[in-house]
Amino acid sequence: MKMSNCNSGVVTVLFFSLVTAAAHAADAEQRLNFVSCPIVRDTSTVPCWLAEYGGEIYYLGIQTDVSADFRPPFLGHQVLVEGVVSDQPRICGGVVLEPIKVTPMPERDASCYTRLPAVDEYTIDFNPRPPGPSGGRLAFEDNPDQGRTKPKVLDGPDFLLTFDFDRSIEFRHALELKRILDYAGANGVQEIRVYGNRGSPLLSDGSVLSESEKTAERRARDVARLLRDAGLEVSYSVRWSEQPAPADGVDDWQSRSVLVETR
């Protein structure tokens, strides 16, 4: 496997030429990007997750099982919230953000342990799935409804994997890796080019978060290693950007990514 650093400018051009075509069409939308302690509210059916920012409460999602599209944050950790204010009715007392991207921050925060009791005013219309295993649906089957900010699969032989802040490969990436393997096997791919990127989301208060310096390298190496370990014996070129991608507050989560090109 060939491992090399790439000039950050080249990687940035390659990345943004593929994924920013429609990013600025929503300038009129009220976007919110903030870091806050998550709040869990009990209800008569299932707990819901909230976060406070600027004196307002925002709804994040509900606590369900591994087969759900929403992965809840953790008490004891702050959460990065990136979303668009919608005109939907409040849920659990919180303003709905749609679409929304929720990422638990890695560092522990002892102040983030707020739990609110259930009150009759707030109910959740929740229909749990039947008892029994989920069948590994998230890992191995296509699900068109999975994820409100579903990672984008680029047109043609290129694939984009997105990541939580400062994290690399997780369980939810299994389906995307399988798509790459299936495509490579069906199309006689001879070369895999892997480009790792690190993000720097612009928050609504004007501050910028930057992922750690080695994040892009770790993501690129992890993706290439997993593809090779899965039996994809081709030529590999593995590169990454040393600098975080520019941030403008519009879907900055897409820059936390690995671009996989098949040739």
Backbone bond lengths (Angstrom), bond angles and torsions (degrees), N, CA, C in turn:
res aa  C-N    CA-C-N  psi(-1)  N-CA   C-N-CA  omega(-1)  CA-C   N-CA-C  phi
1 M - - - 1.451 - - 1.512 109.27 -
2 K 1.304 116.61 128.95 1.455 121.16 -179.66 1.520 109.57 -88.88
3 M 1.332 117.38 124.35 1.443 122.63 179.69 1.526 109.03 -116.42
4 S 1.345 117.48 126.75 1.460 119.38 178.78 1.504 110.19 -154.00
5 N 1.341 115.14 150.11 1.453 120.18 173.78 1.514 109.17 -78.72
6 C 1.335 115.74 148.14 1.464 121.32 178.70 1.508 109.14 -114.02
7 N 1.291 116.48 141.90 1.458 120.12 172.74 1.514 108.98 -52.65
8 S 1.345 116.80 126.19 1.460 120.47 -173.10 1.514 112.20 -60.51
9 G 1.332 117.69 -32.81 1.453 119.65 179.16 1.511 112.34 -64.61
10 V 1.346 117.63 -39.53 1.461 121.41 -179.85 1.520 110.27 -64.47
11 V 1.351 116.72 -45.24 1.449 119.91 -178.96 1.528 111.07 -64.32
12 T 1.330 115.41 -40.19 1.462 118.81 179.58 1.516 111.46 -61.04
13 V 1.348 116.84 -42.76 1.463 120.54 178.95 1.520 110.39 -63.33
14 L 1.346 117.23 -45.25 1.456 120.94 -179.91 1.522 111.12 -60.13
15 F 1.323 115.07 -42.22 1.459 119.80 -176.20 1.522 111.68 -68.79
16 F 1.329 116.24 -53.25 1.455 118.68 -173.00 1.521 113.09 -73.52
17 S 1.320 118.00 -20.83 1.462 118.86 175.87 1.520 111.72 -68.97
18 L 1.357 116.70 -17.78 1.457 121.11 -176.60 1.516 114.36 -103.47
19 V 1.350 118.08 -27.70 1.460 118.10 -167.69 1.517 115.85 -121.07
20 T 1.329 120.50 2.48 1.454 120.05 -175.92 1.518 113.90 -112.74
21 A 1.321 118.29 16.22 1.462 121.05 -172.91 1.525 112.56 -58.44
22 A 1.349 117.41 -42.79 1.463 119.03 -175.12 1.522 112.87 -112.42
23 A 1.312 117.93 13.58 1.463 120.79 -171.11 1.523 112.96 -64.37
24 H 1.330 117.73 -32.54 1.453 120.06 -173.05 1.523 113.25 -97.64
25 A 1.314 117.27 8.00 1.458 120.21 179.52 1.512 111.87 -69.93
26 A 1.344 117.09 -16.02 1.462 120.88 -174.92 1.519 112.05 -106.82
27 D 1.333 118.59 31.89 1.455 121.39 -178.30 1.525 112.07 -57.71
28 A 1.346 116.39 -31.18 1.458 119.56 -177.40 1.525 111.78 -77.31
29 E 1.313 118.78 -14.05 1.447 121.91 -179.67 1.525 110.07 -72.55
30 Q 1.314 115.82 148.56 1.457 120.15 176.98 1.517 109.19 -87.51
31 R 1.292 115.22 100.55 1.454 121.22 -179.51 1.519 110.28 -93.68
32 L 1.328 115.38 142.72 1.449 121.54 177.09 1.517 109.36 -129.77
33 N 1.315 116.12 128.08 1.455 123.05 175.42 1.525 106.56 -130.41
34 F 1.327 116.67 116.72 1.459 118.66 -176.51 1.522 110.57 -153.25
35 V 1.336 115.02 161.70 1.458 122.86 174.41 1.517 107.74 -115.03
36 S 1.327 116.28 129.63 1.457 120.52 -175.98 1.521 109.07 -155.31
37 C 1.335 115.52 166.58 1.458 119.36 172.76 1.525 109.96 -74.70
38 P 1.316 118.99 133.03 1.469 119.87 173.89 1.521 110.51 -72.93
39 I 1.313 115.31 153.53 1.460 123.09 178.59 1.524 107.44 -125.52
40 V 1.325 117.12 131.22 1.457 119.70 177.33 1.525 108.87 -107.57
41 R 1.327 116.60 127.72 1.468 121.57 178.18 1.529 109.02 -112.92
42 D 1.323 115.81 127.35 1.454 120.41 174.89 1.529 109.53 -73.71
43 T 1.332 115.58 147.20 1.462 121.67 172.41 1.524 107.81 -134.72
44 S 1.323 116.78 178.22 1.467 120.46 -179.95 1.524 112.26 -72.05
45 T 1.342 117.88 -12.51 1.463 120.93 -178.70 1.525 111.91 -115.47
46 V 1.308 117.29 -62.32 1.452 120.99 -174.08 1.527 108.65 -149.58
47 P 1.341 118.75 143.80 1.469 119.97 179.62 1.525 112.06 -62.43
48 C 1.309 116.46 148.45 1.460 120.96 173.88 1.522 109.33 -119.63
49 W 1.334 115.34 154.65 1.449 121.89 -176.75 1.526 110.09 -110.82
50 L 1.329 115.10 137.20 1.448 123.17 -177.85 1.521 109.19 -133.11
51 A 1.325 116.62 168.65 1.458 122.22 172.14 1.516 108.17 -151.27
52 E 1.339 115.99 146.90 1.464 121.23 -179.30 1.518 110.13 -105.38
53 Y 1.350 114.63 136.57 1.462 119.46 175.57 1.525 108.73 -151.64
54 G 1.328 116.17 130.69 1.459 121.20 176.73 1.513 113.71 59.50
55 G 1.336 117.05 32.73 1.450 120.73 178.85 1.520 114.67 81.43
56 E 1.332 118.51 5.58 1.456 123.40 179.62 1.521 109.43 -119.80
57 I 1.341 115.26 152.24 1.457 121.45 177.11 1.523 108.62 -103.69
58 Y 1.334 115.79 134.61 1.466 121.38 -179.01 1.525 109.76 -120.50
59 Y 1.320 114.70 140.45 1.463 121.89 179.12 1.524 109.59 -86.01
60 L 1.352 116.50 131.74 1.465 121.97 -179.23 1.522 112.49 -104.16
61 G 1.334 117.77 -42.02 1.456 120.35 -176.95 1.513 110.28 161.21
62 I 1.337 116.52 -176.31 1.457 121.35 -178.78 1.520 110.40 -114.66
63 Q 1.325 114.53 157.42 1.463 122.08 179.01 1.519 109.02 -83.80
64 T 1.345 116.69 113.98 1.463 120.06 177.55 1.524 108.88 -131.59
65 D 1.327 117.12 -150.02 1.459 119.44 -177.61 1.525 111.05 -104.26
66 V 1.323 116.19 -174.24 1.458 121.40 -172.75 1.520 112.96 -65.93
67 S 1.343 117.27 -19.57 1.454 119.71 -177.83 1.524 112.93 -83.55
68 A 1.336 118.15 -1.83 1.453 120.83 -177.45 1.523 111.18 -81.62
69 D 1.343 115.67 160.29 1.453 119.57 179.78 1.515 112.37 -78.31
70 F 1.336 118.28 -25.41 1.463 122.21 -179.17 1.513 110.22 -95.62
71 R 1.312 115.49 124.83 1.462 120.64 175.42 1.517 107.62 -103.22
72 P 1.334 118.38 113.18 1.464 120.85 -171.78 1.520 112.36 -69.99
73 P 1.340 115.95 158.72 1.462 120.21 174.14 1.524 110.60 -74.41
74 F 1.340 116.53 -171.14 1.462 121.55 -178.44 1.526 109.45 -123.09
75 L 1.323 116.75 138.61 1.444 118.83 165.98 1.525 108.63 -66.21
76 G 1.314 116.75 143.69 1.456 120.69 -176.32 1.504 113.49 91.76
77 H 1.335 117.17 1.46 1.464 122.82 177.09 1.526 108.83 -140.19
78 Q 1.324 117.26 140.48 1.446 120.07 170.25 1.529 109.41 -68.93
79 V 1.322 116.33 166.10 1.449 121.18 -178.24 1.523 109.37 -130.85
80 L 1.335 115.93 137.36 1.460 122.34 173.03 1.521 107.57 -89.66
81 V 1.331 116.48 121.54 1.467 122.61 -178.94 1.528 108.52 -114.42
82 E 1.335 116.31 125.02 1.461 122.01 177.95 1.527 107.14 -128.95
83 G 1.320 117.55 112.43 1.455 119.36 -174.64 1.508 113.58 -159.05
84 V 1.331 113.99 179.46 1.462 122.73 -179.80 1.523 108.05 -121.60
85 V 1.326 117.17 129.04 1.452 121.71 179.15 1.530 109.34 -65.80
86 S 1.327 116.33 126.91 1.457 120.99 -179.25 1.524 110.22 -105.17
87 D 1.337 116.09 172.20 1.463 121.10 176.46 1.522 111.53 -99.84
88 Q 1.321 117.39 16.03 1.456 120.94 178.22 1.534 110.26 -70.13
89 P 1.340 117.65 155.55 1.472 120.00 175.49 1.522 110.55 -60.82
90 R 1.302 115.87 150.20 1.466 120.85 178.06 1.522 110.94 -58.34
91 I 1.310 115.09 146.76 1.456 121.75 174.66 1.518 108.12 -122.10
92 C 1.317 117.06 129.62 1.472 121.80 -179.09 1.533 111.37 57.50
93 G 1.316 116.40 23.84 1.451 120.60 -178.82 1.511 114.71 85.98
94 G 1.330 116.65 1.00 1.455 119.93 -176.53 1.517 113.47 -108.96
95 V 1.330 116.62 145.97 1.455 122.34 173.28 1.528 108.65 -65.05
96 V 1.326 116.69 135.31 1.467 121.36 -176.50 1.520 110.03 -85.30
97 L 1.330 115.87 130.86 1.457 123.16 172.31 1.528 108.16 -103.44
98 E 1.315 117.26 124.99 1.461 121.24 -176.49 1.525 110.22 -150.79
99 P 1.341 118.21 114.46 1.465 127.56 2.08 1.526 111.49 -75.73
100 I 1.321 114.98 170.34 1.459 120.25 -178.57 1.521 109.77 -143.54
101 K 1.310 115.79 144.91 1.463 123.20 173.43 1.520 107.32 -125.77
102 V 1.322 116.99 122.69 1.466 122.51 -175.79 1.522 108.52 -119.72
103 T 1.330 116.51 124.23 1.466 120.83 -178.28 1.523 110.36 -131.65
104 P 1.338 119.01 116.90 1.467 120.00 173.59 1.528 110.21 -63.62
105 M 1.321 116.53 136.66 1.458 120.95 176.93 1.539 109.38 -79.29
106 P 1.328 116.93 145.31 1.473 119.34 -174.06 1.531 114.05 -65.96
107 E 1.333 118.57 -36.64 1.453 121.17 -173.84 1.526 111.18 -74.23
108 R 1.302 116.00 143.45 1.456 120.49 177.02 1.524 109.98 -75.98
109 D 1.339 116.01 147.96 1.456 122.84 177.52 1.526 107.20 -138.89
110 A 1.327 115.71 108.28 1.461 120.70 -174.20 1.519 112.80 -66.62
111 S 1.327 118.06 -14.41 1.464 120.45 -179.33 1.526 112.83 -84.17
112 C 1.325 117.50 -7.79 1.466 121.17 -174.52 1.527 111.38 -95.12
113 Y 1.318 117.03 69.63 1.465 121.00 -178.84 1.526 111.56 -136.77
114 T 1.323 117.97 36.87 1.459 120.98 -177.30 1.519 111.37 -83.87
115 R 1.341 115.68 123.67 1.462 122.63 174.37 1.524 107.73 -122.58
116 L 1.317 116.76 134.10 1.459 122.24 179.47 1.519 109.41 -110.52
117 P 1.324 118.09 141.21 1.478 120.63 -178.53 1.524 111.20 -73.96
118 A 1.307 115.13 160.43 1.468 120.81 176.26 1.524 109.57 -71.37
119 V 1.324 114.95 139.48 1.461 121.36 174.67 1.520 107.82 -133.18
120 D 1.330 115.84 151.54 1.461 120.25 -175.66 1.521 112.35 -61.68
121 E 1.320 117.10 -25.72 1.463 120.84 -177.26 1.518 112.28 -63.24
122 Y 1.347 116.65 -31.21 1.456 120.84 -175.11 1.527 109.74 -112.65
123 T 1.312 116.23 117.23 1.461 121.98 175.74 1.518 109.02 -129.04
124 I 1.304 115.92 155.78 1.461 121.96 179.32 1.517 108.51 -119.82
125 D 1.332 116.71 123.97 1.463 121.51 174.36 1.518 107.50 -78.03
126 F 1.321 116.10 99.11 1.460 120.70 -171.88 1.518 109.91 -128.99
127 N 1.328 117.21 125.31 1.457 123.56 175.63 1.517 109.06 -114.93
128 P 1.315 117.47 96.42 1.469 118.89 -177.92 1.510 111.74 -65.49
129 R 1.333 115.94 153.64 1.455 119.58 176.92 1.524 108.80 -70.66
130 P 1.344 118.71 160.54 1.468 121.17 -178.89 1.527 110.98 -62.12
131 P 1.333 117.46 157.35 1.468 120.38 177.26 1.521 111.09 -58.31
132 G 1.324 114.49 154.53 1.458 120.09 178.37 1.505 111.63 116.49
133 P 1.329 116.81 170.75 1.464 120.53 -177.22 1.520 111.30 -66.91
134 S 1.336 114.31 152.90 1.461 119.26 179.97 1.517 112.25 -77.03
135 G 1.317 117.83 -8.72 1.459 120.88 177.48 1.510 113.50 79.11
136 G 1.335 116.93 12.54 1.463 119.41 178.78 1.508 112.98 68.14
137 R 1.337 118.45 27.78 1.462 120.73 -173.86 1.520 112.15 -59.39
138 L 1.330 116.90 -41.11 1.454 119.04 -178.15 1.521 111.96 -62.47
139 A 1.308 116.65 -32.73 1.451 119.29 -173.99 1.519 113.27 -85.68
140 F 1.328 118.10 -32.07 1.451 117.75 -165.44 1.523 115.87 -127.73
141 E 1.331 118.88 -7.38 1.454 119.15 -177.52 1.520 110.52 -124.04
142 D 1.328 116.25 146.25 1.451 120.64 174.62 1.520 109.32 -66.99
143 N 1.324 115.93 138.10 1.452 121.76 178.36 1.513 108.11 -138.25
144 P 1.335 119.76 99.68 1.449 121.49 -174.29 1.519 114.06 -62.86
145 D 1.324 118.43 -18.27 1.456 120.88 -178.47 1.520 112.54 -97.22
146 Q 1.305 118.28 2.98 1.455 121.42 -174.25 1.516 111.40 -75.85
147 G 1.345 116.15 118.89 1.448 120.31 169.60 1.514 113.73 85.92
148 R 1.334 116.92 125.19 1.447 119.97 179.08 1.521 111.53 -80.07
149 T 1.311 117.33 -17.78 1.459 121.14 171.31 1.517 107.09 -124.69
150 K 1.317 114.75 64.75 1.457 121.68 -173.83 1.521 111.00 -62.18
151 P 1.356 118.03 128.59 1.463 119.41 176.31 1.512 112.12 -53.20
152 K 1.307 115.97 138.78 1.456 121.64 -173.73 1.521 110.99 -83.12
153 V 1.327 116.66 133.06 1.457 122.03 170.02 1.524 106.73 -98.46
154 L 1.323 117.44 115.26 1.451 120.99 -175.09 1.520 111.09 -69.81
155 D 1.323 115.82 154.25 1.458 120.63 177.59 1.524 110.13 -63.85
156 G 1.326 115.18 144.58 1.453 118.70 176.80 1.525 112.17 81.37
157 P 1.328 116.61 -154.12 1.465 121.24 -171.99 1.521 114.46 -86.30
158 D 1.328 118.23 23.80 1.455 121.42 -178.01 1.524 109.78 -117.97
159 F 1.332 115.97 143.17 1.456 122.02 -174.90 1.521 109.11 -132.36
160 L 1.328 115.83 138.88 1.456 121.35 179.52 1.521 109.69 -117.13
161 L 1.332 116.53 120.97 1.454 122.47 175.14 1.523 108.09 -104.90
162 T 1.341 117.58 128.23 1.450 120.95 177.54 1.521 110.41 -107.24
163 F 1.334 115.90 161.04 1.456 121.30 -168.78 1.522 111.61 -137.14
164 D 1.323 115.38 156.45 1.449 120.52 169.85 1.527 109.40 -68.58
165 F 1.320 116.31 160.83 1.458 121.58 -176.44 1.527 110.75 -59.13
166 D 1.335 115.01 125.29 1.473 123.73 176.26 1.527 113.25 62.99
167 R 1.330 117.41 23.00 1.457 120.45 179.43 1.525 110.31 -122.71
168 S 1.333 114.46 163.13 1.461 120.87 178.26 1.527 108.68 -114.13
169 I 1.322 116.83 -145.28 1.465 122.65 -174.46 1.527 111.39 -58.91
170 E 1.352 115.39 135.71 1.460 122.12 175.49 1.533 108.67 -132.90
171 F 1.322 116.07 179.80 1.460 121.77 -175.87 1.525 112.12 -56.17
172 R 1.324 117.23 -38.37 1.468 120.54 -174.89 1.521 113.07 -67.15
173 H 1.341 119.25 -13.38 1.459 120.85 -179.53 1.524 113.12 -83.43
174 A 1.323 117.26 -4.34 1.467 119.69 -176.09 1.527 111.78 -59.72
175 L 1.327 117.39 -41.14 1.459 120.78 -178.99 1.525 110.99 -63.96
176 E 1.338 116.40 -42.49 1.465 119.71 -179.44 1.527 111.53 -66.28
177 L 1.328 117.63 -40.14 1.458 120.49 177.26 1.528 110.71 -64.63
178 K 1.335 116.32 -37.95 1.457 119.37 178.11 1.524 111.48 -64.80
179 R 1.332 117.56 -37.02 1.461 120.15 176.69 1.523 111.44 -61.44
180 I 1.323 116.04 -40.32 1.461 119.80 178.56 1.525 110.15 -64.38
181 L 1.331 116.41 -45.82 1.461 120.57 179.21 1.530 111.21 -60.37
182 D 1.327 116.29 -44.76 1.464 120.27 -179.28 1.523 110.74 -63.62
183 Y 1.330 116.76 -42.91 1.462 119.97 -179.39 1.525 110.54 -65.14
184 A 1.334 116.40 -44.52 1.457 119.89 -179.01 1.520 111.28 -62.75
185 G 1.333 116.82 -41.42 1.445 119.56 179.73 1.514 113.64 -67.42
186 A 1.338 116.27 -35.52 1.456 120.20 -176.94 1.524 113.22 -80.74
187 N 1.328 117.14 -17.86 1.459 120.14 -173.61 1.527 113.77 -119.16
188 G 1.319 117.63 11.99 1.448 120.64 175.70 1.515 114.12 61.18
189 V 1.314 116.53 39.25 1.466 120.85 -178.45 1.532 110.36 -62.32
190 Q 1.321 116.00 135.98 1.458 121.84 -179.24 1.532 113.16 -109.04
191 E 1.340 116.25 -19.04 1.469 119.71 -176.58 1.517 110.12 -142.29
192 I 1.331 115.44 138.85 1.455 122.70 174.18 1.533 108.02 -117.28
193 R 1.333 115.56 124.59 1.463 121.23 176.14 1.518 108.72 -109.99
194 V 1.312 116.41 121.43 1.457 122.24 -175.38 1.529 108.87 -115.42
195 Y 1.346 115.97 124.86 1.463 122.23 179.80 1.526 108.89 -120.79
196 G 1.321 116.92 115.45 1.457 121.12 178.59 1.518 111.82 -93.07
197 N 1.323 116.45 140.98 1.459 122.23 178.50 1.518 110.37 -130.46
198 R 1.316 116.64 149.60 1.451 122.20 172.84 1.517 108.84 -116.65
199 G 1.336 116.41 149.40 1.446 120.68 -173.59 1.518 113.47 -105.32
200 S 1.329 114.36 170.58 1.456 121.69 177.46 1.521 108.18 -151.74
201 P 1.326 118.25 75.69 1.460 120.07 -175.32 1.522 112.37 -60.83
202 L 1.333 114.73 136.81 1.462 122.02 174.22 1.519 108.27 -87.86
203 L 1.322 116.40 120.09 1.455 120.52 -178.31 1.519 110.75 -85.76
204 S 1.320 115.92 162.54 1.456 121.24 -176.51 1.523 112.66 -66.60
205 D 1.338 118.11 -21.57 1.459 120.23 177.56 1.528 112.87 -85.72
206 G 1.342 116.89 4.85 1.460 121.73 177.73 1.510 114.73 93.61
207 S 1.315 118.52 -9.66 1.462 121.04 178.45 1.528 110.08 -82.03
208 V 1.328 115.68 161.25 1.458 122.26 -178.26 1.519 109.28 -125.16
209 L 1.321 116.52 131.18 1.459 121.70 173.14 1.522 108.90 -95.57
210 S 1.314 117.10 139.59 1.463 120.59 176.25 1.514 109.92 -123.46
211 E 1.320 115.68 133.92 1.454 119.44 175.31 1.525 110.20 -69.67
212 S 1.316 116.81 160.25 1.458 121.76 -177.53 1.528 111.15 -62.42
213 E 1.316 116.14 155.71 1.469 122.50 -170.07 1.519 113.67 -60.33
214 K 1.306 118.74 -32.80 1.462 121.57 -175.31 1.532 113.50 -93.16
215 T 1.330 117.25 4.21 1.461 119.86 -174.62 1.520 112.52 -63.02
216 A 1.340 118.08 -46.08 1.464 120.98 -178.43 1.528 111.08 -62.16
217 E 1.323 116.69 -42.43 1.464 120.56 178.40 1.523 110.86 -63.49
218 R 1.340 116.63 -44.33 1.465 119.89 -178.83 1.526 110.94 -61.94
219 R 1.321 116.92 -43.06 1.466 119.95 179.42 1.528 111.39 -62.34
220 A 1.324 116.68 -47.32 1.459 119.79 -177.41 1.528 110.89 -62.68
221 R 1.318 116.91 -45.28 1.462 120.63 -179.19 1.534 111.02 -65.51
222 D 1.325 116.97 -40.21 1.465 120.22 -179.32 1.521 111.19 -63.77
223 V 1.339 117.74 -44.26 1.462 120.99 -179.82 1.523 110.55 -62.65
224 A 1.331 117.10 -47.84 1.459 120.32 -179.83 1.530 111.55 -62.50
225 R 1.324 116.28 -40.97 1.472 119.93 -179.85 1.523 111.50 -63.34
226 L 1.326 116.93 -44.56 1.453 120.29 -178.47 1.528 111.83 -66.02
227 L 1.327 117.29 -38.71 1.459 119.73 177.58 1.527 110.75 -64.73
228 R 1.328 115.80 -42.08 1.469 118.92 179.80 1.526 110.95 -68.43
229 D 1.328 116.82 -41.56 1.466 120.17 179.30 1.529 111.56 -64.17
230 A 1.340 116.19 -24.91 1.459 120.41 178.71 1.518 112.52 -81.34
231 G 1.341 116.66 -0.12 1.452 120.50 174.86 1.511 115.79 102.07
232 L 1.326 117.44 10.30 1.459 120.48 179.36 1.528 108.53 -85.73
233 E 1.324 116.04 91.52 1.464 122.30 -176.52 1.524 110.01 -91.49
234 V 1.324 115.60 89.06 1.459 122.42 177.77 1.519 107.35 -135.16
235 S 1.325 116.35 179.30 1.450 120.94 173.73 1.522 109.83 -78.24
236 Y 1.325 117.63 133.58 1.454 122.13 -177.92 1.527 110.81 -115.29
237 S 1.314 115.66 135.37 1.459 122.84 168.21 1.521 106.73 -119.92
238 V 1.327 117.22 118.34 1.462 121.52 -173.57 1.527 108.81 -119.57
239 R 1.308 115.99 117.65 1.463 121.58 -176.65 1.522 109.77 -135.60
240 W 1.321 115.17 165.85 1.455 119.38 179.85 1.521 109.58 -156.26
241 S 1.321 114.86 159.10 1.454 121.10 178.20 1.521 109.57 -90.47
242 E 1.327 116.20 132.92 1.464 119.99 177.87 1.528 111.52 -76.29
243 Q 1.330 117.82 -25.69 1.457 122.47 -176.22 1.531 110.23 -106.20
244 P 1.343 117.35 146.68 1.464 119.21 176.15 1.519 111.05 -67.33
245 A 1.312 116.20 149.52 1.457 120.84 178.76 1.527 109.96 -65.42
246 P 1.328 118.24 148.32 1.469 120.91 176.50 1.520 110.66 -58.50
247 A 1.329 116.73 147.15 1.462 121.99 -177.49 1.521 109.75 -119.82
248 D 1.347 115.82 139.92 1.460 120.57 175.65 1.515 112.65 -132.13
249 G 1.346 117.19 6.60 1.456 120.68 178.53 1.510 114.59 82.99
250 V 1.332 117.90 2.56 1.462 122.73 -178.98 1.526 108.81 -114.00
251 D 1.325 116.80 103.00 1.467 121.59 179.64 1.525 112.50 53.44
252 D 1.331 116.32 41.26 1.469 119.56 177.65 1.522 112.38 -61.80
253 W 1.329 117.39 -19.52 1.467 120.46 179.65 1.525 111.66 -61.35
254 Q 1.349 117.76 -24.22 1.458 119.80 -179.78 1.527 112.69 -69.14
255 S 1.327 117.10 -19.37 1.466 118.89 178.89 1.521 112.57 -80.32
256 R 1.327 118.42 -11.69 1.462 121.73 173.57 1.525 106.45 -83.78
257 S 1.332 115.91 84.74 1.466 116.99 -162.53 1.531 113.60 -152.69
258 V 1.329 112.83 168.00 1.464 122.51 166.12 1.531 107.16 -129.60
259 L 1.314 116.25 126.35 1.452 122.33 174.93 1.511 108.81 -97.45
260 V 1.341 117.05 124.03 1.452 123.09 179.55 1.524 108.40 -111.67
261 E 1.326 116.50 117.63 1.454 122.42 176.82 1.527 109.41 -106.80
262 T 1.316 117.14 133.74 1.460 121.95 179.47 1.515 109.38 -111.90
263 R 1.326 115.33 135.28 1.467 119.95 -177.76 1.526 110.00 -135.37
